[in-house]
């Protein structure tokens, strides 16, 4: 596989985990910015520069924001965290902590950024009008998400869901950037 997603296959189950790159990126984006804010506050309190008030103000303003983002992201840093498990096949399912969704029951699947915590969620709309949100903790980037859906779910979703997915996905970009090509898969 040429993309960064961490996939573990066991029997017929495929466990999707975040990529190591995204773990590092999220760690830098949350903890790194918190450390920078504390650094600004400490150097602002020394009043050794004519910019000390700017350091202090910036540190005090941004610390609560980055602390908030860090607290929302912490569950994603659990080692070996499985974001979702896909069981392929005609009666395939997506298993998460919040429940199980039959792949044939998917009407629409999308990656949506939550405006309150800035974390991407996989949002699945089902044919029975239910919405399931799977928190990714930003450990699954957009291209990885598209490859996972296209490779592991696409062969088993309904024809209408395939049409919706084909309008969203850019297979040329996936081929160019992620070196992924859709394979005509045989359905069990």
Residue pairs with C-beta under 8 A, 6 or more apart in sequence:
1 7
2 178
2 179
2 180
3 143
3 144
3 147
3 178
3 179
3 180
4 19
4 20
4 21
4 22
4 141
4 144
5 16
5 17
5 18
5 19
5 140
5 144
5 147
5 148
6 16
6 17
6 18
6 19
6 20
7 14
7 15
7 16
7 17
7 148
8 14
8 15
8 17
9 15
12 87
12 88
12 89
13 85
13 86
13 87
14 85
14 86
14 87
14 88
14 152
15 82
15 84
15 85
16 82
16 83
16 84
16 85
16 86
16 140
16 148
17 80
17 81
17 82
17 83
17 139
18 76
18 81
18 83
18 136
18 137
18 139
18 140
19 139
19 140
19 141
19 144
22 138
22 139
22 140
22 141
22 144
23 77
23 139
25 138
26 73
26 76
26 77
26 137
26 138
26 139
27 77
29 69
30 66
30 69
30 70
30 73
31 70
33 62
33 66
33 69
34 63
34 66
34 67
34 70
37 58
37 59
37 62
37 63
37 66
38 59
38 63
39 59
40 55
40 56
40 58
40 59
40 62
41 55
41 56
41 59
41 60
41 63
43 49
43 52
43 55
44 52
44 53
44 54
44 55
44 56
44 57
44 58
44 59
45 52
45 56
46 52
49 55
68 117
69 117
69 118
72 117
72 118
72 119
73 119
73 137
73 138
75 81
75 135
75 137
76 135
76 136
76 137
76 138
76 139
77 137
81 137
81 139
83 96
83 134
83 135
83 136
83 137
83 139
83 140
84 94
84 95
84 96
84 122
84 134
85 94
85 95
85 96
86 92
86 93
86 94
86 95
86 103
86 148
86 152
86 153
87 93
87 94
87 95
88 103
88 152
88 155
88 156
88 188
89 156
89 188
90 104
90 156
90 187
90 188
91 102
91 104
92 102
92 103
92 104
92 153
92 156
93 100
93 101
93 102
93 103
94 100
94 101
94 103
94 124
94 134
94 153
96 132
96 134
98 132
98 133
98 134
99 132
101 124
101 126
101 132
103 153
103 156
103 157
104 156
104 157
104 158
105 126
105 127
105 128
106 124
106 125
106 126
106 127
106 153
106 157
106 158
106 161
107 125
107 126
107 127
107 158
107 160
107 161
107 164
108 124
108 125
108 161
108 164
109 122
109 123
109 124
109 125
109 149
109 153
109 161
109 165
110 122
110 123
110 168
111 120
111 121
111 122
111 123
111 136
111 140
111 142
111 145
112 120
112 121
112 122
112 123
113 119
113 120
113 121
114 120
114 121
118 138
119 135
119 136
119 137
119 138
120 136
120 138
120 140
120 145
121 133
121 134
121 135
121 136
122 133
122 134
122 136
122 140
122 145
123 131
123 132
123 133
123 134
124 131
124 132
124 133
124 134
125 131
126 132
127 158
136 145
140 148
143 173
143 174
143 177
143 178
144 178
146 169
146 170
146 174
146 178
147 174
147 178
147 180
149 165
149 169
150 165
150 169
150 171
150 174
150 180
150 182
151 180
151 182
151 183
154 162
154 165
154 182
155 185
155 187
156 187
157 165
171 181
171 182
174 180
174 181
175 181
